[in-house]
Amino acid sequence: MIDEDLILENKLATRVIGIAIDVHRQLGPGLLENAYKQVLAYKLQKAGIFVEVEKKMPLVIDEINLDIGYSIDILVERKLVLELKSVEILNDVHFAQTLNYVKIGKFKLGLLINFNVSQLKYGIQRVANTKPRI
């Protein structure tokens, strides 16, 4: 069975990656994460893509929303999570953070993007929520 929503999200992710690569080509590695976040958000909006920067994510437990400071760096079209980094090496904690945002928000797909690399293609990881939406 083909999941049409996932196909659309993958197409959106491909488009976002292209724009992120353009941002990286213009700025290069070595800047702070916030610089990449603001420029990428601007470029995505300029391309006609809806974005929410620092989208608050409440933690829900026992049907209570707890606002404890979690926020997605950029949420694209209300469905694609972007977690941005500017670090020497991505590690498992970065991946887990992105996966948690995807799961908490009941999204299907996220991108973990590290801008502190020589070529951005080496700094991108897709993060998929393999559990069905409830």
BELSUL-V513155 format. One record per backbone hydrogen bond with DSSP energy under -1.0 kcal/mol. CO is the residue of the C=O (numbers start at 1). NH is the residue of the N-H. If there is no record, write none. Layout:
co=CO nh=NH
co=CO nh=NH
This chain:
co=3 nh=7
co=4 nh=8
co=5 nh=9
co=6 nh=10
co=7 nh=11
co=8 nh=12
co=9 nh=13
co=10 nh=14
co=11 nh=15
co=12 nh=16
co=13 nh=17
co=14 nh=18
co=15 nh=19
co=16 nh=20
co=17 nh=21
co=18 nh=22
co=19 nh=23
co=20 nh=24
co=21 nh=25
co=22 nh=26
co=23 nh=27
co=24 nh=28
co=32 nh=36
co=33 nh=37
co=34 nh=38
co=35 nh=39
co=36 nh=40
co=37 nh=41
co=38 nh=42
co=39 nh=43
co=40 nh=44
co=41 nh=45
co=42 nh=46
co=43 nh=47
co=44 nh=49
co=45 nh=48
co=50 nh=77
co=52 nh=75
co=55 nh=72
co=59 nh=66
co=61 nh=64
co=64 nh=61
co=66 nh=59
co=66 nh=68
co=70 nh=57
co=72 nh=55
co=73 nh=54
co=74 nh=82
co=75 nh=52
co=76 nh=79
co=76 nh=80
co=80 nh=76
co=81 nh=111
co=82 nh=74
co=83 nh=113
co=85 nh=115
co=91 nh=95
co=92 nh=96
co=93 nh=97
co=94 nh=98
co=95 nh=99
co=96 nh=100
co=97 nh=101
co=98 nh=102
co=99 nh=103
co=100 nh=104
co=101 nh=105
co=102 nh=107
co=103 nh=106
co=108 nh=129
co=109 nh=81
co=110 nh=127
co=111 nh=83
co=112 nh=125
co=113 nh=85
co=115 nh=117
co=119 nh=122
co=120 nh=123
co=123 nh=114
co=125 nh=112
co=127 nh=110
